[in-house]
Amino acid sequence: MTLFDVLSRQRRLVYLLVALASIAGVWAAATLPSAIYPELTFARVTIVATGTSLGARQQLFGVSRPIEEAVSIVPRRYPGPISYHPGGTEINVDFSPATEMLNALQEVRARVDQVVPDLPAGVTIQVERMTPSLFPILSYNVEGGDPATLYDIARYQIKPIVSRVPA
């Protein structure tokens, strides 16, 4: 006796199993979330301070350090990377993955707002949660030597080469 013989005798059971599988498939299609991209949340808040014509040393001590010190008091915080560029600073504040990010964002904004009056005139600050649209897929760090020279190397030598790589 073959499997086909057994299934042909048990047609009702086969029809029932096919109907149940179909119903389960329709239910799953209706209840499962679908989107182009999955829902991603990053446990990181980014602070971007721009708009000054200060040198690197003045940018560090006049803008970056006060913001860093203010944010260091926020609980559940991990040290994050800081990047300096001419006329601006980007400070990333990393949190544990279990952190409620809306509360963390409010805490970071409150701490940054306290130091804004002490910063040089013309500094604009943006405090945002890290989202997939803000998070870079790939980043490079250029280290060592004079910051202005490193900026020129990164901007005028490395960036054109990387830009020509096919997507």
ZISULGI-V9332 format. One record per residue. N is the residue number from 0. RES is the residue in one small letter. SS is DSSP state (h for helix, s for strand, l for the rest). PHI is phi as a letter, one per 40 degrees, with the letter a starting at -180 (* if undefined). OMEGA is omega as a letter, one per 30 degrees, with the letter a starting at -180 (NA if undefined). Layout:
N_RES_SS_PHI_OMEGA + N_RES_SS_PHI_OMEGA
//
This chain:
0_m_l_*_a + 1_t_l_c_l + 2_l_h_c_l + 3_f_h_c_l + 4_d_h_c_a + 5_v_h_c_a + 6_l_h_c_l + 7_s_h_c_l + 8_r_h_c_a + 9_q_l_b_a + 10_r_h_d_a + 11_r_h_c_l + 12_l_h_c_l + 13_v_h_c_l + 14_y_h_c_l + 15_l_h_c_l + 16_l_h_c_l + 17_v_h_c_l + 18_a_h_c_l + 19_l_h_c_l + 20_a_h_c_l + 21_s_h_c_l + 22_i_h_c_l + 23_a_h_c_l + 24_g_h_c_l + 25_v_h_c_l + 26_w_h_c_a + 27_a_h_c_l + 28_a_h_c_a + 29_a_h_c_a + 30_t_h_b_a + 31_l_l_c_l + 32_p_l_c_l + 33_s_l_b_l + 34_a_l_a_l + 35_i_l_c_l + 36_y_l_b_l + 37_p_l_c_l + 38_e_l_c_a + 39_l_l_b_l + 40_t_l_b_l + 41_f_l_b_l + 42_a_l_c_a + 43_r_s_a_l + 44_v_s_b_a + 45_t_s_b_l + 46_i_s_b_l + 47_v_s_b_l + 48_a_s_b_a + 49_t_s_b_l + 50_g_l_g_l + 51_t_l_b_l + 52_s_l_b_a + 53_l_l_c_l + 54_g_l_c_a + 55_a_h_c_a + 56_r_h_c_l + 57_q_h_c_l + 58_q_h_c_a + 59_l_h_c_a + 60_f_h_c_a + 61_g_h_c_a + 62_v_h_b_a + 63_s_h_c_a + 64_r_h_c_l + 65_p_h_d_l + 66_i_h_c_l + 67_e_h_d_a + 68_e_h_c_l + 69_a_h_c_a + 70_v_h_c_a + 71_s_l_c_a + 72_i_l_c_a + 73_v_l_c_a + 74_p_l_c_l + 75_r_l_f_a + 76_r_s_b_l + 77_y_s_b_l + 78_p_l_c_a + 79_g_l_b_a + 80_p_l_c_l + 81_i_s_b_l + 82_s_s_b_l + 83_y_s_b_l + 84_h_s_a_a + 85_p_l_d_l + 86_g_l_g_a + 87_g_s_a_l + 88_t_s_a_l + 89_e_s_b_a + 90_i_s_b_l + 91_n_s_b_l + 92_v_s_b_a + 93_d_s_c_l + 94_f_s_b_l + 95_s_l_c_a + 96_p_l_c_a + 97_a_l_c_a + 98_t_l_c_l + 99_e_l_c_a + 100_m_h_c_l + 101_l_h_c_l + 102_n_h_c_l + 103_a_h_c_l + 104_l_h_c_l + 105_q_h_c_l + 106_e_h_c_l + 107_v_h_c_l + 108_r_h_c_a + 109_a_h_c_l + 110_r_h_c_l + 111_v_h_c_l + 112_d_h_c_l + 113_q_h_c_a + 114_v_h_c_a + 115_v_h_d_l + 116_p_h_c_a + 117_d_h_c_a + 118_l_l_c_l + 119_p_l_d_a + 120_a_l_c_l + 121_g_l_g_l + 122_v_l_c_l + 123_t_s_b_a + 124_i_s_b_l + 125_q_s_b_l + 126_v_s_b_a + 127_e_s_b_l + 128_r_s_c_l + 129_m_l_c_l + 130_t_l_b_l + 131_p_l_d_l + 132_s_l_c_l + 133_l_l_c_a + 134_f_l_c_a + 135_p_l_c_l + 136_i_l_c_a + 137_l_l_a_l + 138_s_l_b_l + 139_y_l_b_l + 140_n_l_b_l + 141_v_l_b_a + 142_e_l_b_l + 143_g_l_g_l + 144_g_l_g_a + 145_d_l_c_a + 146_p_h_d_a + 147_a_h_c_l + 148_t_h_c_l + 149_l_h_c_l + 150_y_h_c_l + 151_d_h_c_l + 152_i_h_c_a + 153_a_h_c_a + 154_r_h_c_a + 155_y_h_b_l + 156_q_h_b_a + 157_i_h_c_a + 158_k_h_d_l + 159_p_h_c_l + 160_i_h_c_a + 161_v_h_c_a + 162_s_h_c_a + 163_r_l_c_l + 164_v_l_c_a + 165_p_l_c_a + 166_a_l_c_NA
//
